[in-house]
């Protein structure tokens, strides 16, 4: 009689292995058939922002402090570019390079707004473009942040009227009168002194050449022996005026009224070489420019929040002997 068929131990293990293999083939452990694997999350886009000044004066270090404050708050980076020579050609080259490098937003203080419209519009076609300090309203910039320069000129002009109550002769010094901020400040001064027997006998440009800024003052003071007052429209003109008047022995004999808060200007007020300066708020230029650039570059609805006149007026302050010490302390705190 034959024995019934039985599985050996080896045969049983082999059969179990085959069954397990078959099960593994029919039930894959990965995603279901026909379903793509989930994509790896992409890294957030790095926002590229740039703040372009019109020269490399001390004034812009205050604005840079404002930029850095916004950077620390928002965790973005803003590249600050300062044209070392302060020429239109140099600034245009910076702007064109930035726009070709894919910057999401650029803020600029235009050196020669009317002449730069073609370049500015070319940049505006590639990125979000705003202006600060010196506007270019005929360009396609989205927004201007800074001083109402006509009103600032009127504020300085009102101080000049107080300084020359019986009228007199004055001269004006600036980098270039082609810049809107210079033209507008001068216009404000002229409006304020109209009918006050105050005559502007000369206007001199220095094209941001610091040595020329000083020599211009010396030349005019020597040429007009009856000059009563000198006015500086750009930030470095104040220190140039201080140096020239002190070197010529004219401190206290020719009065000075200037713009902005360069340290030598504030020292000149403290030592009675300068009577008054009308200061802008460059810290706000930097902080607000960085903020607006960031929002325009990252928030689709930011365009709708731009003011109807496309201007954010940061205002001015009048600094004289009475308040210069307090102002210098506040300025030192802002620069930290």
C-alpha positions as CSV (number, residue, x, y, z in Angstrom):
1,X,0.0,0.0,0.0
2,X,1.3,3.4,-1.0
3,X,1.9,6.1,1.7
4,X,-0.2,9.3,1.4
5,X,1.6,12.2,-0.2
6,X,3.2,14.6,2.3
7,X,5.2,17.9,2.2
8,X,8.7,17.8,3.5
9,X,9.9,20.6,5.7
10,X,11.9,22.0,2.8
11,X,8.9,21.9,0.5
12,X,6.7,23.7,3.0
13,X,9.2,26.6,3.4
14,X,9.6,26.9,-0.4
15,X,5.9,27.1,-0.9
16,X,5.5,29.8,1.8
17,X,8.3,31.9,0.3
18,X,6.6,31.7,-3.2
19,X,3.3,32.8,-1.8
20,X,4.8,35.8,0.0
21,X,6.6,36.8,-3.1
22,X,3.4,36.7,-5.1
23,X,1.6,38.9,-2.4
24,X,4.4,41.4,-2.5
25,X,4.2,41.8,-6.2
26,X,0.4,42.4,-6.2
27,X,0.4,44.9,-3.3
28,X,3.1,47.5,-3.9
29,X,4.2,49.5,-0.8
30,X,4.7,52.8,-2.6
31,X,2.1,55.2,-4.1
32,X,-0.9,53.7,-5.9
33,X,-0.3,52.7,-9.5
34,X,-0.6,55.6,-11.8
35,X,-0.1,58.2,-9.0
36,X,2.9,60.5,-9.2
37,X,5.2,60.8,-6.1
38,X,4.6,64.1,-4.2
39,X,6.9,66.9,-5.3
40,X,9.5,68.3,-3.0
41,X,8.5,71.7,-1.7
42,X,10.4,74.5,-3.6
43,X,12.6,77.0,-1.7
44,X,11.0,80.5,-1.3
45,X,12.0,83.0,-4.0
46,X,14.7,85.4,-2.8
47,X,13.5,88.9,-3.3
48,X,16.1,91.3,-4.9
49,X,15.8,94.9,-3.9
50,X,18.1,97.9,-4.5
51,X,18.4,101.4,-3.1
52,X,20.4,103.8,-5.4
53,X,21.5,107.2,-4.2
54,X,22.6,110.1,-6.3
55,X,26.1,110.4,-4.7
56,X,28.2,109.0,-1.8
57,X,27.8,111.8,0.8
58,X,27.5,111.4,4.5
59,X,23.8,112.2,4.1
60,X,23.1,108.8,2.6
61,X,24.6,107.0,5.6
62,X,21.5,108.1,7.5
63,X,19.2,106.8,4.8
64,X,21.2,103.5,4.8
65,X,20.5,103.2,8.5
66,X,16.8,103.3,7.7
67,X,17.2,100.6,5.0
68,X,19.1,98.4,7.5
69,X,16.4,98.9,10.1
70,X,13.7,97.6,7.7
71,X,16.0,94.7,6.7
72,X,16.3,93.6,10.3
73,X,12.5,93.8,10.8
74,X,11.5,92.0,7.6
75,X,14.4,89.6,7.1
76,X,15.0,90.8,3.5
77,X,18.1,92.1,1.9
78,X,18.4,95.5,0.2
79,X,21.5,96.3,-1.8
80,X,22.6,99.9,-1.4
81,X,24.4,101.5,-4.3
82,X,26.1,104.9,-4.1
83,X,27.6,106.4,-7.3
84,X,31.1,107.4,-6.2
85,X,31.4,110.2,-8.8
86,X,27.8,111.3,-8.6
87,X,27.4,111.5,-12.4
88,X,24.3,110.8,-14.4
89,X,26.2,108.3,-16.6
90,X,27.4,106.4,-13.5
91,X,24.0,106.2,-12.0
92,X,22.4,105.1,-15.4
93,X,25.0,102.3,-15.6
94,X,24.1,101.1,-12.1
95,X,20.4,101.2,-12.9
96,X,20.7,99.3,-16.2
97,X,22.9,96.6,-14.5
98,X,20.4,96.1,-11.7
99,X,17.5,95.8,-14.0
100,X,19.3,93.3,-16.2
101,X,20.1,91.2,-13.1
102,X,16.4,90.5,-12.3
103,X,15.9,92.8,-9.4
104,X,12.3,92.8,-8.2
105,X,12.2,96.5,-7.2
106,X,14.6,99.5,-7.4
107,X,14.4,102.8,-5.6
108,X,16.5,105.7,-7.0
109,X,17.2,109.4,-6.3
110,X,17.5,110.7,-9.8
111,X,20.4,112.9,-10.6
112,X,19.0,114.5,-13.7
113,X,15.3,113.4,-13.9
114,X,14.4,115.0,-17.2
115,X,17.4,113.6,-19.0
116,X,17.0,110.2,-17.4
117,X,13.4,109.5,-18.4
118,X,14.4,107.1,-21.2
119,X,16.6,105.1,-18.9
120,X,14.2,105.2,-16.0
121,X,11.3,104.0,-18.2
122,X,13.5,101.2,-19.5
123,X,14.1,100.1,-15.9
124,X,10.4,100.5,-15.0
125,X,9.5,98.1,-17.8
126,X,11.5,95.3,-16.1
127,X,10.9,96.0,-12.4
128,X,9.0,97.9,-9.8
129,X,10.6,101.4,-9.9
130,X,10.1,104.1,-7.2
131,X,12.0,107.3,-6.5
132,X,13.1,109.1,-3.3
133,X,14.7,112.4,-2.5
134,X,14.8,113.6,-6.1
135,X,11.7,112.7,-8.1
136,X,11.3,112.0,-11.8
137,X,7.6,112.6,-12.3
138,X,7.7,112.4,-16.1
139,X,9.0,108.8,-15.9
140,X,7.0,105.7,-15.3
141,X,8.0,105.4,-11.7
142,X,5.3,104.1,-9.4
143,X,5.8,106.3,-6.3
144,X,8.0,109.2,-4.9
145,X,9.1,109.1,-1.3
146,X,10.7,112.2,0.2
147,X,10.4,115.9,0.7
148,X,8.1,118.3,-0.9
149,X,11.1,120.3,-2.1
150,X,9.1,123.5,-2.9
151,X,7.8,123.6,0.6
152,X,11.2,122.8,2.0
153,X,12.6,125.8,0.0
154,X,9.8,128.0,1.3
155,X,10.8,126.9,4.9
156,X,14.4,127.9,4.3
157,X,13.3,131.1,2.5
158,X,11.3,132.1,5.5
159,X,14.4,131.7,7.7
160,X,16.4,133.8,5.3
161,X,13.8,136.6,5.5
162,X,14.3,136.6,9.3
163,X,18.0,136.7,8.8
164,X,17.9,139.6,6.4
165,X,15.0,141.7,7.7
166,X,16.2,144.8,5.8
167,X,17.0,142.9,2.6
168,X,20.4,142.1,1.2
169,X,22.3,140.0,-1.3
170,X,22.7,136.3,-1.3
171,X,24.3,133.5,-3.4
172,X,23.1,129.9,-3.9
173,X,25.3,126.8,-4.2
174,X,24.3,123.3,-5.4
175,X,25.6,120.2,-7.2
176,X,23.4,120.7,-10.2
177,X,20.3,122.7,-10.9
178,X,19.0,120.1,-13.3
179,X,17.9,117.9,-10.4
180,X,14.3,118.4,-9.5
181,X,15.0,118.7,-5.8
182,X,17.5,121.6,-6.5
183,X,15.2,123.4,-8.9
184,X,12.2,123.0,-6.5
185,X,14.1,124.2,-3.4
186,X,15.4,127.2,-5.2
187,X,11.9,127.9,-6.4
188,X,10.6,127.7,-2.9
189,X,13.3,130.1,-1.6
190,X,12.5,132.6,-4.5
191,X,8.8,132.5,-3.6
192,X,9.6,133.2,0.1
193,X,11.9,136.1,-0.5
194,X,9.9,137.7,-3.2
195,X,9.1,141.4,-2.3
196,X,11.6,141.3,0.6
197,X,14.4,143.3,-1.1
198,X,16.6,140.1,-1.1
199,X,18.5,139.6,-4.3
200,X,20.1,136.4,-5.5
201,X,23.3,137.7,-7.1
202,X,24.8,134.4,-8.2
203,X,24.1,130.6,-8.5
204,X,26.9,128.1,-8.7
205,X,27.0,124.4,-9.5
206,X,29.8,122.0,-8.5
207,X,28.6,118.7,-10.1
208,X,29.2,117.0,-6.7
209,X,32.9,117.9,-6.7
210,X,33.6,118.6,-3.1
211,X,36.7,120.8,-3.7
212,X,34.8,122.8,-6.2
213,X,31.9,123.2,-3.8
214,X,34.2,125.0,-1.4
215,X,36.1,127.0,-4.1
216,X,32.8,128.2,-5.5
217,X,31.9,129.8,-2.2
218,X,35.4,131.4,-1.8
219,X,35.2,132.7,-5.4
220,X,31.7,134.3,-4.9
221,X,32.5,135.8,-1.5
222,X,35.7,137.4,-2.9
223,X,33.8,138.6,-6.0
224,X,30.9,140.2,-4.1
225,X,32.3,142.2,-1.2
226,X,28.7,143.3,-0.2
227,X,27.4,139.7,0.0
228,X,25.2,139.2,3.0
229,X,24.3,135.5,2.9
230,X,25.1,132.2,1.3
231,X,22.7,129.3,0.8
232,X,23.6,125.6,0.1
233,X,20.9,123.4,-1.5
234,X,22.6,120.0,-1.2
235,X,23.8,118.2,1.9
236,X,27.6,118.6,1.3
237,X,27.2,122.3,0.4
238,X,26.8,123.0,4.1
239,X,30.2,121.7,5.1
240,X,31.8,123.4,2.1
241,X,30.3,126.7,3.2
242,X,31.5,126.2,6.7
243,X,35.0,125.5,5.6
244,X,35.1,128.4,3.1
245,X,33.7,131.1,5.5
246,X,36.0,130.0,8.3
247,X,39.0,130.0,6.0
248,X,38.2,133.5,4.7
249,X,37.6,134.9,8.1
250,X,33.9,135.6,7.3
251,X,32.3,133.8,10.2
252,X,29.7,136.1,11.7
253,X,30.1,138.5,8.8
254,X,28.3,136.5,6.1
255,X,25.4,134.4,7.2
256,X,24.7,130.9,6.0
257,X,21.4,129.0,5.5
258,X,21.6,125.5,4.2
259,X,19.9,122.1,3.9
260,X,20.4,118.8,5.6
261,X,22.2,117.4,8.6
262,X,25.9,116.7,7.8
263,X,28.0,116.7,10.9
264,X,30.1,119.7,9.8
265,X,26.9,121.6,9.2
266,X,25.6,120.9,12.7
267,X,29.0,121.8,14.2
268,X,28.8,125.0,12.1
269,X,25.4,125.9,13.8
270,X,26.8,125.1,17.2
271,X,29.8,127.4,16.5
272,X,27.7,130.2,14.9
273,X,29.1,129.8,11.4
274,X,25.8,128.6,10.1
275,X,22.5,130.1,11.3
276,X,20.0,127.5,10.2
277,X,19.5,124.3,8.3
278,X,16.3,122.7,7.0
279,X,16.7,119.0,7.4
280,X,14.8,116.3,5.5
281,X,14.3,112.9,7.0
282,X,16.7,110.6,5.2
283,X,16.2,107.8,7.7
284,X,12.6,107.7,6.5
285,X,13.8,107.8,2.9
286,X,15.6,104.5,3.5
287,X,13.1,102.8,5.7
288,X,10.0,103.7,3.6
289,X,11.7,103.0,0.3
290,X,12.7,99.5,1.5
291,X,9.2,98.9,2.8
292,X,7.5,100.0,-0.3
293,X,9.8,98.0,-2.6
294,X,9.3,94.9,-0.5
295,X,5.5,95.2,-0.6
296,X,5.3,96.1,-4.3
297,X,7.6,93.1,-5.1
298,X,5.7,90.5,-3.0
299,X,2.1,91.7,-2.4
300,X,-0.3,91.7,-5.5
301,X,-2.6,94.3,-3.8
302,X,0.2,96.7,-2.9
303,X,-0.3,98.8,-6.1
304,X,-3.8,99.6,-4.9
305,X,-2.4,101.2,-1.7
306,X,-0.2,103.8,-3.5
307,X,-1.6,107.3,-2.8
308,X,-3.6,108.9,-5.6
309,X,-0.9,111.6,-6.1
310,X,1.9,108.9,-6.0
311,X,3.8,110.9,-3.3
312,X,4.7,110.0,0.3
313,X,5.8,113.3,1.9
314,X,8.2,112.8,4.7
315,X,8.3,116.5,5.8
316,X,11.2,118.7,7.1
317,X,12.5,120.2,10.4
318,X,14.2,123.6,11.0
319,X,17.4,123.3,13.0
320,X,19.1,126.3,14.6
321,X,21.3,127.1,17.7
322,X,18.3,126.5,20.1
323,X,17.6,122.9,19.1
324,X,20.8,121.6,17.4
325,X,22.1,119.7,20.5
326,X,18.9,117.8,20.9
327,X,18.8,117.1,17.2
328,X,22.4,115.8,17.1
329,X,21.5,113.4,20.0
330,X,18.5,112.1,18.2
331,X,20.5,111.7,15.0
332,X,23.2,109.7,16.8
333,X,20.5,107.3,18.1
334,X,19.1,106.8,14.6
335,X,22.5,105.9,13.2
336,X,23.0,103.1,15.7
